Amino acid sequence: MEVIKEEVFFPCSGVYCHGLIYRPKEGKDKLPVIVMAMGFGMIKEIHSDDYGPIFAEKGFAVLAFDYRRFGKSQGEPRQALYPEDQVSDYRCAIAYMRSQPYADPEKICVWGTSFSGGHVITLLAFPSPGVKCGIAQVPNVYSYYAAMKFFGSLDPVLMLAEQGRSECCKGEPTYIPIVSRDGLGILATEEAINYYLEKASKFPEFENKITLDSIDRILAYNPGYYTELVSKPLLAIIAKKDKTTPPEVALEALKKAKSAKVDILEYDVGHFDIYEPPLLQEIARKEAEWALKTLEEG
């Protein structure tokens, strides 16, 4: 099936976010929709060409987008990772796709991975119009818990956060690396360091840093607490050897979604192994099939 890929900008809280749309050249007049964004500090180009065509070939209209302040999207200060804003950006992306003539406004699936996998939980707990299901890959559910796993306690992170608060109040944002081999980085696992430095850094739009004033907001963002509010179907992808978003914590959080259908696919791999072929393609096809079936069931 031939797939159309087009570049778009859509309005989002006073600025414009950048996105890539993938959709079949021929097919139904009203296509089901997948709205997707990448993980912690990531840009869409790292994997949008991996997932987008697979989903489009299955009959979806897909919007992969960058959050405000990241990649080709507008917004200042650059590289400020504010989780509540990222969730808001998802909502603007959903609203944009609902307005497109080729999209079915009542058949929308939200997709996220790692940090944005947590956003999927938030979006299903407080759903926008048209959102009927979600897919969360290796989801971050409790940011503070992951920080404690990385650093042994919250003390070093809170010290950084205080520095970020002070400099932000002066209007002088400063930055910390997302990963580093030579010093402190936000993500301290070896699998994360390898992935960001060896794969993500090959993309010119990617920047290996976030603002220090992001830390407070990240620590306070714990979407696992919202799982009991989720009432729409959710597919979770769990990596059993995940060192970055602890799988046992994600599984425990997902048990709280008692009023929703929760399907779980587990793989005996690490966090970033799910992005490697052929496993990436296998998972993406299963996700597409699950989403199609779920949206058809209504």
Buried (B, 14 or more C-beta within 10 A) or exposed (E): EEBEBEEBBBEBEEBBBBBBBBBBEEBEEBBBBBBBBBBBBBBBBBBBBBBBBBBBBBBBBBBBBBBBBBBBBBBEBBBBBBBEBBBBBBBBBBBBBBEBEBBBBBBBBBBBBBBBBBBBBBBBBEBBEBBBBBBBBBBBBBBBBBBBBBBEEBEEBBEBBEBBBEBBEEEEBBBBBBBBEEEEBBBBBEBBBBBBBEBBBEBEBBBBBBBBBBBBBBBEBBBBBBBBBBBBBBBBBBBEEBBBBBBEBBBBBBEBBEEBBBBEBEBEBBBBBBBEEEBBEEBBBBBBEBBBEBBEEE
